[in-house]
Amino acid sequence: MYCSWLMLVLVWWQLPGSQPDVASFPPSLVAQHAEGTSQEDLQKLLKTPYFELYGKGKDAYLDEMWDRCVWYMEKAIMVHKHVGQQKFLCRQHCFNQTAEPSFEGHSTLQMMRKFMKRAVCNNKCEHERLGDMRWEGVNSIQAEMHSRLPYDYMQLCYYKLGDLEKAAGSAYTFLQTNLGHDIMRANIAYYRQMEEVQHEWFVDREKDKWKHRFMDGMDAYLMKQWEDARDSLEAALELWYVEYDKCRSACEGPNNMLINKNDLWMSVMDRYVEMLLCRRRCVVRLSHIEGRFVEQLLANVFHYLQYVYFQLKDWPNVMRNAATYLIFYPTDPMMTQNVDYFLTLPWASQDMLSVRPQAAHLHEVVQLEHKLLTDIQKNFGLEYVIDGLQGSAWYQDEPNASPPRPNEEEEDFVVEEEEAGKPRITKDSRYGYDMPGVTVAKGPRELNGPKRMVADGLASEEECKMLVHLAKGGSEGDGYDGDKHVHTEFERFDGLTVLQAAELAKRGAVPVDHAEMYLNLSNKARRYVHGYFHLKHQLYFTYTHLVCRTAEPYSPDDRTDLSHPIHADNCHLLPDGTCPKKLPAYTWRDWSAILYLNDGFTGGDFIFAHANESVQASVTPRCGRLVGFSAGEENLHGVKAVLKGRRCALAMWYTMDERYNEVEHYQARKLLQSLHKHRKKGSKEKPKEEL
């Protein structure tokens, strides 16, 4: 009788004629996905489940009805987002339910009464807010929506309609969560080489607000704009909490399990375990920015904030954020050292070490859920294996968190010849530091430090001149938001990435062979570094930059400043001489190299140095000279002032973590290959249609 009453309540809210006025689409959602849609059509969409719209979009794609394809796909995404937001609000509203006093002393009935009331409340709320939209699709459709597959369809449909801006944006948006998708990577490379396609069109349409604020905070942090850094990071944190709650709430949605157990409580436990494992992945899911996994992102926000507040002399918040960081990593040597130091200062006291409440609650819940899962695993043993329980919920990797890159071994750029029988050498079999013509000039002993070397002969005079000429196509302040005096007011900084060089070649602004030489010399340098240091793991490019530093006419001869301040490439050098390997440093960098392209300027020596800027060793640039070293604090380095003339070099940073492989190298290679292919065929290959 009790269960029958529950079913009557649930069914009553689905009776015909009881359809309420559902929640309207927010204007921001309409502007993003349904601009120009009539109010009549919007009202119809309020009665349509997203999986129906998605299915019609697929049908339109197959029928080559491109305008209907994008219309239905955009609306499917809009309805899916709206449904997710409204269900989140309903679950929040219905979370706290109590059982009547008559159920006291009956623990099982009391628990089930709370569950029943929560189910009734949630069902009523979803019915009122969503009506017929509330129904979810099958698991496969949900997975396709979450993996952004509609954008895969849309990029081609928009291309067929001639809307290159939306085609490029859709392709880029899809790639952010599907970084191993080679066809889409090739499509993006194709779009990039089109003259009419602008760089600004490659945007992630699904980028969360917290990511924007976090990146603003990081920019302000690096620029030492402490108040802006504080405001942006605090705002990012609040927005992150909202997204985290949404992620956990979504785990209460339709299950992905086929439960075959006869026992009621085993079935309940199966479903609950699945939900807990889903929630366990939420911190990791919200640690991705621009397609990259940022380890310990949540905890590091508190690390940044304690430093920002220290600069602002906001002592209570210094202690509060330091204490909060330590609940995630209680033995972190740097933070424990910071706290010990703070406690020696007159303004600090032990009672100021209070953890931020929201972070404390999040940490406690995650730890308790982990304990529950481990207890289940322990008690059932091999009879009940819980996949995904290993590792830490704070920094556990996901299979798709890293972009698997093609061409594990980058090859020298070779134009495919049509002549039969001609050898096609694509790899230099003379691997490592035994390359003919290349000699070691200095090793660790001569350079007074570990994991560093200098080699000569990596490039000929002609090759150096090609790259110096190519560098004229660079942009002022490239890589530094256009700040041409980024390091010193007495020098102008210009830079050019490998993809920018390929794009210039595509437009005919520079010779194609110059762009090819950029690609080839960078690969040659990488192979030499790998071989010299006898590295066991593959080196991947993480950033490649052709840069020139030019002394301004007003640069004094007696300058004592540096062209590039002393720093390390994967840690953040602090005034006290410590160098924590934490954001905003590029922590994924493992090795670095610089190939010099010219001399004939005054100053500009490369230096290895101590944290107090005292010089350990100096290297004078010249054509073909390569400096290679590990990227950590053991190799602090900088550049002496360029007093007169123009100093050019090819700077390269490498990683052994494939997740951070530089996508621009792959795109540049494909673009240069396509230039030769188009010359042969006289036509361009269109984006591929496979999904």
TACORZI-V340348 format. One record per residue. N is the residue number from 1. SS is DSSP state (alpha for helix, beta for strand, coil for the rest). Layout:
n->{N N}
ss->{SS SS}
This chain:
n->{1 2 3 4 5 6 7 8 9 10 11 12 13 14 15 16 17 18 19 20 21 22 23 24 25 26 27 28 29 30 31 32 33 34 35 36 37 38 39 40 41 42 43 44 45 46 47 48 49 50 51 52 53 54 55 56 57 58 59 60 61 62 63 64 65 66 67 68 69 70 71 72 73 74 75 76 77 78 79 80 81 82 83 84 85 86 87 88 89 90 91 92 93 94 95 96 97 98 99 100 101 102 103 104 105 106 107 108 109 110 111 112 113 114 115 116 117 118 119 120 121 122 123 124 125 126 127 128 129 130 131 132 133 134 135 136 137 138 139 140 141 142 143 144 145 146 147 148 149 150 151 152 153 154 155 156 157 158 159 160 161 162 163 164 165 166 167 168 169 170 171 172 173 174 175 176 177 178 179 180 181 182 183 184 185 186 187 188 189 190 191 192 193 194 195 196 197 198 199 200 201 202 203 204 205 206 207 208 209 210 211 212 213 214 215 216 217 218 219 220 221 222 223 224 225 226 227 228 229 230 231 232 233 234 235 236 237 238 239 240 241 242 243 244 245 246 247 248 249 250 251 252 253 254 255 256 257 258 259 260 261 262 263 264 265 266 267 268 269 270 271 272 273 274 275 276 277 278 279 280 281 282 283 284 285 286 287 288 289 290 291 292 293 294 295 296 297 298 299 300 301 302 303 304 305 306 307 308 309 310 311 312 313 314 315 316 317 318 319 320 321 322 323 324 325 326 327 328 329 330 331 332 333 334 335 336 337 338 339 340 341 342 343 344 345 346 347 348 349 350 351 352 353 354 355 356 357 358 359 360 361 362 363 364 365 366 367 368 369 370 371 372 373 374 375 376 377 378 379 380 381 382 383 384 385 386 387 388 389 390 391 392 393 394 395 396 397 398 399 400 401 402 403 404 405 406 407 408 409 410 411 412 413 414 415 416 417 418 419 420 421 422 423 424 425 426 427 428 429 430 431 432 433 434 435 436 437 438 439 440 441 442 443 444 445 446 447 448 449 450 451 452 453 454 455 456 457 458 459 460 461 462 463 464 465 466 467 468 469 470 471 472 473 474 475 476 477 478 479 480 481 482 483 484 485 486 487 488 489 490 491 492 493 494 495 496 497 498 499 500 501 502 503 504 505 506 507 508 509 510 511 512 513 514 515 516 517 518 519 520 521 522 523 524 525 526 527 528 529 530 531 532 533 534 535 536 537 538 539 540 541 542 543 544 545 546 547 548 549 550 551 552 553 554 555 556 557 558 559 560 561 562 563 564 565 566 567 568 569 570 571 572 573 574 575 576 577 578 579 580 581 582 583 584 585 586 587 588 589 590 591 592 593 594 595 596 597 598 599 600 601 602 603 604 605 606 607 608 609 610 611 612 613 614 615 616 617 618 619 620 621 622 623 624 625 626 627 628 629 630 631 632 633 634 635 636 637 638 639 640 641 642 643 644 645 646 647 648 649 650 651 652 653 654 655 656 657 658 659 660 661 662 663 664 665 666 667 668 669 670 671 672 673 674 675 676 677 678 679 680 681 682 683 684 685 686 687 688 689 690 691}
ss->{coil alpha alpha alpha alpha alpha alpha alpha alpha alpha alpha alpha coil coil coil coil coil coil coil coil coil coil coil coil coil coil alpha alpha alpha alpha alpha alpha alpha coil coil coil coil coil alpha alpha alpha alpha alpha alpha alpha coil coil coil coil alpha alpha alpha alpha alpha alpha alpha alpha alpha alpha alpha alpha alpha coil coil coil alpha alpha alpha alpha alpha alpha alpha alpha alpha alpha alpha alpha alpha alpha alpha alpha alpha alpha alpha alpha alpha alpha alpha alpha alpha alpha alpha alpha coil coil coil coil coil coil coil alpha alpha alpha coil coil coil alpha alpha alpha alpha alpha alpha alpha alpha alpha alpha alpha alpha alpha alpha alpha alpha alpha alpha alpha alpha alpha alpha alpha alpha alpha alpha alpha alpha coil coil coil coil alpha alpha alpha alpha alpha alpha alpha alpha coil coil alpha alpha alpha alpha alpha alpha alpha alpha alpha alpha alpha alpha alpha coil coil alpha alpha alpha alpha alpha alpha alpha alpha alpha alpha alpha alpha coil coil coil coil coil coil alpha alpha alpha alpha alpha alpha alpha alpha alpha alpha alpha alpha coil coil coil coil coil alpha alpha alpha coil coil coil coil coil coil coil alpha alpha alpha alpha alpha alpha alpha alpha alpha alpha alpha alpha alpha alpha coil coil coil alpha alpha alpha alpha alpha alpha alpha alpha alpha alpha alpha alpha alpha alpha alpha alpha alpha alpha alpha alpha alpha alpha alpha alpha alpha coil coil coil coil coil coil coil coil coil coil coil coil coil alpha alpha alpha alpha alpha alpha alpha alpha alpha alpha alpha alpha alpha alpha alpha alpha alpha coil alpha alpha alpha alpha coil coil beta beta coil coil beta beta coil coil coil alpha alpha alpha alpha alpha alpha alpha alpha alpha alpha alpha alpha alpha alpha alpha coil coil coil alpha alpha alpha alpha alpha alpha alpha alpha alpha alpha alpha alpha alpha alpha coil coil coil coil alpha alpha alpha alpha alpha alpha alpha alpha alpha alpha coil coil coil coil coil coil coil alpha alpha alpha coil coil coil coil alpha alpha alpha alpha alpha alpha alpha alpha alpha alpha alpha alpha alpha alpha alpha alpha alpha alpha alpha alpha alpha alpha alpha alpha alpha alpha alpha coil coil coil coil coil coil coil coil coil coil coil coil coil coil coil coil coil coil coil coil coil coil coil coil coil coil coil coil coil coil coil coil coil coil coil coil coil coil coil coil coil coil coil coil coil coil coil coil alpha alpha alpha coil coil coil coil beta beta beta beta coil alpha alpha alpha alpha coil coil coil coil beta beta beta beta beta coil coil coil coil alpha alpha alpha alpha alpha alpha alpha alpha alpha alpha alpha alpha alpha coil beta beta coil coil coil coil coil coil coil coil coil coil coil coil coil coil beta beta beta beta beta beta beta alpha alpha alpha alpha alpha alpha alpha alpha alpha coil coil coil coil coil alpha alpha alpha alpha alpha alpha alpha alpha alpha alpha alpha alpha alpha alpha alpha alpha alpha alpha alpha alpha alpha coil coil coil coil coil coil coil beta beta beta beta beta beta beta beta beta beta beta beta coil coil coil coil coil coil coil coil coil coil beta beta beta beta beta beta coil coil coil coil beta beta coil coil coil coil coil beta beta coil coil coil coil coil coil coil coil coil coil beta beta beta beta beta beta coil coil coil coil coil beta beta coil coil beta beta beta beta coil coil coil coil coil beta beta beta beta beta coil coil coil coil coil coil beta beta beta beta beta coil coil alpha alpha alpha coil beta beta beta beta coil beta beta beta coil beta beta beta beta beta beta beta beta beta beta coil coil alpha alpha alpha coil coil alpha alpha alpha alpha alpha alpha alpha alpha alpha alpha alpha alpha alpha alpha alpha alpha alpha alpha alpha coil coil coil coil coil coil coil coil coil coil}
